Amino acid sequence: MAEEYRIAWVIYGGGTLVLLAAGWWFMRNWSWTWLRYSLLLLTATVLLVPARTGAPETPSIPVLPLFVFQTLFEEAGAAPEVTATLVFAGGGALALLAIWGLTALYLGHRREQRRQLEDDPFFNEQ
């Protein structure tokens, strides 16, 4: 990878981290923390996953900006491999956040049930 692309990736990565930190800051008072973290994970995944175009010597480019550029400025639209990379990156992040959210909801439900059983005098006779 050429030095210019390394510098561009560092700048792009830093900008993405600032964007994610700002998103975290404005969503910090949400009651569902798993949803907040999931949205930030999805945004980071879509913004930071690299995509390679057809030629083997081309440097990797972030997939979402490449998809938007190809959709807007190329005659044929976005390349199939770029679209597939975007779909699989977003789908994988959505699957991960769905598992994470369901686990958080299940554990919260179990914690509430345990608290109810501890407060119930019928089950706590000694």
C-alpha positions in Angstrom: 0.0 0.0 0.0 1.4 3.4 -1.0 2.2 5.9 1.7 -0.6 8.3 0.5 -3.2 5.6 1.1 -1.8 4.8 4.6 -2.1 8.5 5.5 -5.6 8.6 3.9 -6.7 5.6 6.0 -5.3 7.1 9.2 -7.2 10.4 8.5 -10.4 8.5 7.5 -10.1 6.2 10.6 -9.6 9.1 12.9 -12.6 10.9 11.4 -14.7 7.8 11.8 -13.6 7.5 15.5 -14.6 11.1 16.1 -17.9 10.5 14.4 -18.5 7.4 16.6 -17.5 9.2 19.8 -19.9 12.0 18.9 -22.6 9.4 18.3 -21.9 7.8 21.7 -21.9 11.2 23.4 -25.3 12.2 22.0 -26.8 8.8 22.7 -25.3 8.3 26.2 -28.6 8.9 28.0 -30.6 6.2 26.2 -32.0 3.6 28.5 -31.2 0.7 26.2 -27.4 0.7 26.1 -27.3 -2.5 23.9 -29.2 -0.6 21.2 -26.8 2.3 21.4 -23.8 0.1 21.2 -25.3 -1.9 18.4 -26.0 1.2 16.3 -22.4 2.4 16.8 -21.1 -1.1 15.9 -23.2 -1.1 12.7 -22.0 2.3 11.8 -18.3 1.5 12.5 -18.6 -1.7 10.5 -20.1 -0.1 7.4 -17.7 2.8 7.5 -14.5 0.9 8.2 -14.7 -2.4 6.3 -12.3 -2.2 3.4 -13.4 -3.2 -0.1 -11.2 -4.3 -3.0 -12.1 -3.6 -6.5 -11.4 -5.9 -9.5 -7.6 -5.3 -10.0 -5.3 -7.1 -7.6 -2.9 -4.2 -7.2 -5.4 -1.6 -6.2 -5.4 -0.5 -2.5 -8.3 -1.3 -0.3 -10.8 1.5 0.1 -13.6 1.9 2.7 -16.7 0.2 1.3 -19.4 2.8 2.0 -17.7 5.8 0.4 -16.7 3.6 -2.6 -20.3 2.3 -2.9 -21.7 5.9 -2.8 -19.1 7.1 -5.3 -19.7 4.3 -7.8 -23.5 4.6 -7.5 -23.4 8.4 -8.1 -20.6 8.8 -10.7 -20.2 5.5 -12.6 -22.4 4.7 -15.5 -22.9 1.1 -14.6 -23.5 1.8 -11.0 -21.8 0.1 -8.1 -19.7 -2.9 -8.8 -21.2 -6.2 -7.7 -18.2 -7.0 -5.4 -18.5 -3.7 -3.7 -22.2 -4.1 -3.2 -21.7 -7.7 -1.9 -19.1 -6.5 0.6 -21.4 -3.7 1.9 -24.3 -6.1 2.2 -22.3 -8.8 4.0 -20.6 -6.3 6.3 -23.9 -4.7 7.3 -25.7 -8.0 7.5 -23.0 -9.5 9.7 -23.1 -6.4 12.0 -26.9 -6.6 12.2 -26.7 -10.3 13.0 -24.2 -9.6 15.8 -26.3 -6.8 17.2 -29.4 -9.0 17.1 -27.7 -11.7 19.1 -26.3 -9.1 21.5 -29.7 -7.5 22.0 -31.6 -10.7 22.5 -29.0 -11.8 25.0 -29.2 -8.5 26.9 -33.0 -8.8 26.9 -33.0 -12.4 28.1 -30.5 -11.7 30.9 -32.5 -8.7 32.0 -35.6 -10.8 32.1 -33.8 -13.5 34.2 -32.5 -10.9 36.6 -36.1 -9.5 37.0 -37.5 -13.0 37.6 -34.8 -13.7 40.2 -35.5 -10.5 42.0 -39.3 -11.3 42.1 -38.5 -14.8 43.5 -36.3 -13.3 46.2 -39.0 -10.9 47.2 -41.8 -13.5 47.3 -42.3 -14.7 50.9 -43.8 -18.0 49.7 -40.5 -19.1 48.1 -38.3 -17.6 50.9 -39.7 -19.5 53.9 -36.9 -20.7 56.1 
